Amino acid sequence: MKRNIPIAALAFAAACLVHGAEPMEFPEKADWGDAPGIKVLEGDVLELGKGVISSTETFRVEPGKTTVLTGEFRTLPGKKARLFFAFSPYDTEKKPITALDVNIVKGTDTELVAPVKKDDLIVKAKDASRFIPGTVIVFNAKEDFSDLPNRARSHGFFKSAEKQADGTWNITLRAKAAGEYPAGTKIRAHAGGGYQYAVIADLDGSWKTFSGSVKGTAKSGLGGKEWRPGSAYAKVVIFGNAKDAPIQFRNVKVDVRD
């Protein structure tokens, strides 16, 4: 990763004062972990043939400032590809904040009516009427979302839920609960999802500049225009969706502005 070095010119110095720290640039293959899917082309162009790449280094998240992600992209002439240009947030310990950590399913807050053991496949809850397939159970939930990012979740995804004669619900998981929690523990459902996308765009053979920005911190959810809860660091992520249409890119930058 390269950083622009300030020069003596007054105009440049003034720009740095306005926008804050100098932009971070990612022009080298090594800036993307020397991923095997990357080729180095002429003209400072990198080409991603397959897979997902993320920047080698993390940068500090400053929620009170505007972080702008910019880059130039294209695919091969005559081809079409969809670009996914995103952030991958991390917490203060540089642990990734995944979608399952923060992507709540609204209206699913409830509590356990019986203890949960690590090997349990059935979780007994006060109400599971709004749980949906493909979600996980998150334990020690808080109504104000101050538990986010919450990694105290079941290994098993939701399979089914049945209301019992006494009005409580049995939630059946596809794998073990993986934790132990007493009756009365607050729970909710969380769903999966992707990265924190700054840009999703269709590419052709012409160079186009794309950018997206983020500021502030969301209370919950995948992020987008605001950082995910708990974000303290982040990496840049790039990938495409077409097997025969690589993503070519250059001039990828992160600029943190006041």
N, C-alpha and C positions, 0 to 999 in steps of 0.2 A: 504494500500500500504506500502510495506516495502522498506527500502533503506539499502544496505550493509554498515556496519560501518567500516571505515578503521582501520586496526590493525597496530601494530608497525613494522611488517615485512617490510624490505626495498624493497623487490620485489613487494609487493602489493602497497606500496606508490609510487613506480616508475610507476606502471601501471596506477594508478589514475592520475598522472601528464600527462601521454601520452594521455589518453582517456578522460580526463576532469572529470566531476562529476560522482559519483558512479551510477551504473545502478539502475533504478527503477524496483521493482518487484511487482507482483500482485498475491500472492499465496493464499489469503484468499477469501472466499465467499463475505465478506464485501467489498473487493476491487472492486467488481462488483455490488455494490448496493444491496446486498442480493436479487438479482433477483430470482423470484419464479421458473424459469426454471433450476436453478443450484442445483446440488447435490454435497456433499462433499464425496469423496471416500478415501480409504486407500492410503497411500503412497504419500500424498500431491497432489492428483489428484482431479480436479474439472470436473464435467460433465454437459454439456449444452444440455438439452433435446429438447428445443424449444425456439423460440424467438431470439431477438438480445440483446446482452449485451454490455455495455460500462463501462470503468473504472470509478470508483466513482470520482476520482480526475483528474484534468487537469494537464498537465505539460507544461512548457514554451517552445515555438518553438524558435529555434535558427537557422535561415536559413543558416548562414555561417558555420555551423557545420553539420556533418553527423549524423542523427538520425537513429539508427538501431533497428528494432522491431524483436524480436526472441521469439519462443515458441516451445514446443513439443506437438504434436497432434496425435490422433488416433480415430477410432470409434470402435464399437463392432466387435469381430471376425465374419467373414463371411458377414459383412455388407460393404456398400460403402456409402461415404458421401463426399460432396464438402465443403471445408473450405473457409470462407471469413474472412481474418485477415487484419484489416484496421485501419486507423486513422480517427477521426472525428475532423476537425479543427474548431477553434473558433477565433473571432477577439479580439481586445484589451479590449472590454467590455464583453468578454466571451459569445458573441452571436454566435450560430452555423453558419458556412459558408456552406450553402447547395449547391447542384449542380446548382439549379436555380439561385443562386446568382452570379455564375462565369462561367457557361458553355455556352459560346456564340455560336450562329450559324453563321458561317462565311458568309460574303456577305450580311447580312441583315440590315446593318446600313442604316437608312433613317431618315425622319423627319415627324412630324405631319403637315398636311395642314389645319387642323381645330382644335379648342380647344377640349379637352376631359373632360367630366364630370364624377363624380363618378359612376353614374348609367348607363353610356353608354355601350351598347353592340357592337356598331360599332365604330371603330377607323379609321379615315381617314388619310392615309399616302401617301407620295410622291411615294413610290415604295414598294410593298410587294410581288414581284414576287418570292422571295426566302424563304418566310415564309413557314414553314411546319407544319402539324398537330402535336398536342401534345406539342407545345412550348408556351411560354408566351411572352408578350410584356414588355420590360424593358425600362423605361423612364429615361431621363437625361443621356443618354449614351454618352460616349466620345470615339473618334476614337483610342486614345492611351491606352484605357482600364483603365485609372486612376479612373474610377467610380467604379471599382470592389473592393470588393463585392458589387453588386448593388441590393438592396431590394425594389427599387421603381418599382414594377412590377404589372401587371394586375392580379386580382384574376382569371379571366377567361383565359382558354387556347384557343389557336388558333383553330377556327372551319373551317373557309374558308376565301378566299380573292378573290375579283372581281375587275378587272380593269374597270374604269369608262370612259365615253366618252371623258373627258378632260385629260385623261392620268394618273390621280391619282387612288389610290386603296382604297377600303373599306374592312377593316379587321373585320370579325365577330367573336366575342368571345363567349365562352360557358357560361360565367358568367360575372358579371359587371367589368368594368375597375378598379374601386375601388380607383381612384385618380383623381386629377384635374390638367391638364397641358395645357399651351397655345400653339397655333399654332407655329411651328418652333422648338418645343422641339425635340431633337434628340432621336431616339428610335432604338432598335434592338431586335431580337428574342433570347431568352435563352431556352435551353433544360434541361430536368431533368437528373437524373443519380443517382448513388449510393454514397457510401463513398469513401474516398481516400484509395484505396486498396494497401496494401503492399504485400499481398500473396493471390492468389486464387489457391487452390490445391485440388486434390482428395485424400481422406484418405481411409485406410483399417484398419485392426486390429493391425497393428504394429506401434510402436512409431516412429515418424519421426520428425526431427527438421526442421523448416521452418523459414526463415528470409527475410526481405526486408528493404531497406534503402531509405532515402529521404534527399535531400540537395538543398538549393536554393529556390527561389520563382518563380513560373510560372507567365507569364503576364496574362493568362486566362486559363480556362479549369478546369477539375476535379482534377488535380494534378497527382500524381503517383510518379515519381522520384523527383519531386519538390513540394513544398508546394503550396496550393491554394493561390491566391492573398489575402492579408490581414490577413493571418494566424499569430496569436500571441500565441495561446495555442492549445492544442489538447488532445483528449482522445483516448484510445485504444478500438477497436470494434471487437467482435467475433460473428459469426453466421454460421449456416450451411443451407443446402437446403433439407435434407432428414428427413421426419417425424419419421421414425422408426429406424434411425441411429444417435444416439447422438454424440456430439463432446466432447471427453475427452481431457483435456489439463493440462499442468504443465509447470513450469519454464518460464512463460511469462515475458519478460523483455523489457525495453526501455533503450537503451544506447546512450547517446549523446557524440560523439567523435569529437575531434578537427580535 
